[in-house]
């Protein structure tokens, strides 16, 4: 199963938070909660963001897709 069906992305494509929200169906707050080691919903398997400039971050589209697939496979 591929969450990007119908969407084109490059292997090394960087996506922004808005796209991560759209692809995962998670809210902004939830995404930041699962990235926060101090939060009870922390998920160490969630892809790390890459910092490009001050105030500009992105995620690997491929890593986000792999994370979704791993969640689907573990159910």
Secondary structure, 3 states (H helix, E strand, C coil): CCCCCCCCCCCCCEECHHHHHHHHCCCHHHHHHHHCCCCCCCCCCCCCCEEEECCEEEEEHHHHHHHHHHHHHCC
